[in-house]
Amino acid sequence: MNLRDEFEADRKGIVIATRSGYDPFGLPAVLQMLDSANAQDSSLALMFKTHPAPAARLSLLDKIMANNFDGYSTPTQTNARFNAAVASLK
């Protein structure tokens, strides 16, 4: 997968998450964690071989998220939905 394809998947995923009421900054947070991870770690090695570098993906996401997603940084409606779902499992 090339950077353009991965970026498009990242962008669409963030849009879908945002429209569903989830925090769009979740993906960048995960990419930041992956960026600081050891690429030689056996549990992550395949991901680093098959996906563009997290730093490159973050760089592209920063450009679109700076102005478009600031109002969605607190997922209040999903917290209630999640808590209700968890409560029903007990």
Contact map, one row per residue, 1 for C-alpha under 8 A:
111011000000000000000000000000000000000000000000011100000000000000000000000000000000000000
111111000000000000000000000000000000000000000000001100000000000000000000000000000000000000
111111100000000000000000000000000000000000000000001100011000000000000000000000000000000000
011111110000000000000000000000000000000000000000000000000000000000000000000000000000000000
111111111000000000000000000000000000000000000000000000000000000000000000000000000000000000
111111111100000000000000000000000000000000000000001100001000000000000000000000000000000000
001111111110000000000000000000000000000000000000000000001001100000000000000000000000000000
000111111111000000000000000000000000000000000000000000000000000000000000000000000000000000
000011111111100000000000000000000000000000000000000000000000000000000000000000000000000000
000001111111110000000000001000000000000000000000000000000000100000000000000000000000000000
000000111111111000000000000000000000000000000000000000000000100000000000000000000000000000
000000011111111100000000000000000000000000000000000000000000000000000000000000000000000000
000000001111111110000000000000000000000000000000000000000000000000000000000000000000000000
000000000111111111000001101000000000000000000000000000000000000000000000000000000000000000
000000000011111111100001000000000000000000000000000000000000000000000000000000000000000000
000000000001111111110000000000000000000000000000000000000000000000000000000000000000000000
000000000000111111111111000000000000000000000000000000000000000000000000000000000000000000
000000000000011111111111000000000000000000000000000000000000000000000001000000000000000000
000000000000001111111100000000000000000000000000000000000000000000000000000000000000000000
000000000000000111111100000000000000000000000000000000000000000000000000000000000000000000
000000000000000011111110000000000000000000000000000000000000000000000001001111000000000000
000000000000000011111111000000000000000000000000000000000000000000000001001001000000000000
000000000000000011001111110000000000000000000000000000000000000000000001111000000000000000
000000000000011011000111111000000000000000000000000000000000000000001001100000000000000000
000000000000010000000011111110000000000000000000000000000000000000000000100000000000000000
000000000000000000000011111111000000000000000000000000000000000000000000000000000000000000
000000000100010000000001111111100000000000000000000000000000000000000000000000000000000000
000000000000000000000000111111110000000000000000000000000100100000000000000000000000000000
000000000000000000000000111111111000000000000000000000000000000000000000000000000000000000
000000000000000000000000011111111100000000000000000000000000000000000000000000000000000000
000000000000000000000000001111111110000000000000000001101100000000000000000000000000000000
000000000000000000000000000111111111000000000000000001100100000000000000000000000000000000
000000000000000000000000000011111111100000000000000000000000000000000000000000000000000000
000000000000000000000000000001111111100000000000000001000000000000000000000000000000000000
000000000000000000000000000000111111100000000000000011100000000000000000000000000000000000
000000000000000000000000000000011111110000000000000000000000000000000000000000000000000000
000000000000000000000000000000001111111010000000000000000000000000000000000000000000000000
000000000000000000000000000000000001111110010000000000000000000000000000000000000000000000
000000000000000000000000000000000000111110011001000000000000000000000000000000000000000000
000000000000000000000000000000000000011111011000000000000000000000000000000000000000000000
000000000000000000000000000000000000111111111000000000000000000000000000000000000000000000
000000000000000000000000000000000000000111111100000000000000000000000000000000000000000000
000000000000000000000000000000000000000011111100000000000000000000000000000000000000000000
000000000000000000000000000000000000011111111111000000000000000000000000000000000000000000
000000000000000000000000000000000000001111111111100000000000000000000000000000000000000000
000000000000000000000000000000000000000001111111110000000000000000000000000000000000000000
000000000000000000000000000000000000000000011111111000000000000000000000000000000000000000
000000000000000000000000000000000000001000011111111110000000000000000000000000000000000000
000000000000000000000000000000000000000000001111111100000000000000000000000000000000000000
100000000000000000000000000000000000000000000111111100000000000000000000000000000000000000
111001000000000000000000000000000000000000000011111110000000000000000000000000000000000000
111001000000000000000000000000000000000000000001111111011000000000000000000000000000000000
000000000000000000000000000000000010000000000001001111111000000000000000000000000000000000
000000000000000000000000000000110110000000000000000111111100000000000000000000000000000000
000000000000000000000000000000110010000000000000000011111110000000000000000000000000000000
001000000000000000000000000000000000000000000000000111111111000000000000000000000000000000
001001100000000000000000000000100000000000000000000111111111100000000000000000000000000000
000000000000000000000000000100110000000000000000000001111111110000000000000000000000000000
000000000000000000000000000000000000000000000000000000111111111000000000000000000000000000
000000100000000000000000000000000000000000000000000000011111111100000000000000000000000000
000000100110000000000000000100000000000000000000000000001111111110000000000000000000000000
000000000000000000000000000000000000000000000000000000000111111111000000000000000000000000
000000000000000000000000000000000000000000000000000000000011111111000000000000000000000000
000000000000000000000000000000000000000000000000000000000001111111110000000000000000000000
000000000000000000000000000000000000000000000000000000000000111111111100000000000000000000
000000000000000000000000000000000000000000000000000000000000011111111100000000000000000000
000000000000000000000000000000000000000000000000000000000000000111111100000000000000000000
000000000000000000000000000000000000000000000000000000000000000111111110000000000000000000
000000000000000000000001000000000000000000000000000000000000000011111111100000000000000000
000000000000000000000000000000000000000000000000000000000000000011111111100000000000000000
000000000000000000000000000000000000000000000000000000000000000000011111110000000000000000
000000000000000001001111000000000000000000000000000000000000000000001111111000000000000000
000000000000000000000011100000000000000000000000000000000000000000001111111000000000000000
000000000000000000000010000000000000000000000000000000000000000000000011111100000000000000
000000000000000000001110000000000000000000000000000000000000000000000001111111100000000000
000000000000000000001000000000000000000000000000000000000000000000000000011111110000000000
000000000000000000001000000000000000000000000000000000000000000000000000001111111000000000
000000000000000000001100000000000000000000000000000000000000000000000000001111111100000000
000000000000000000000000000000000000000000000000000000000000000000000000001111111110000000
000000000000000000000000000000000000000000000000000000000000000000000000000111111111000000
000000000000000000000000000000000000000000000000000000000000000000000000000011111111100000
000000000000000000000000000000000000000000000000000000000000000000000000000001111111110000
000000000000000000000000000000000000000000000000000000000000000000000000000000111111111000
000000000000000000000000000000000000000000000000000000000000000000000000000000011111111100
000000000000000000000000000000000000000000000000000000000000000000000000000000001111111110
000000000000000000000000000000000000000000000000000000000000000000000000000000000111111111
000000000000000000000000000000000000000000000000000000000000000000000000000000000011111111
000000000000000000000000000000000000000000000000000000000000000000000000000000000001111111
000000000000000000000000000000000000000000000000000000000000000000000000000000000000111111
000000000000000000000000000000000000000000000000000000000000000000000000000000000000011111
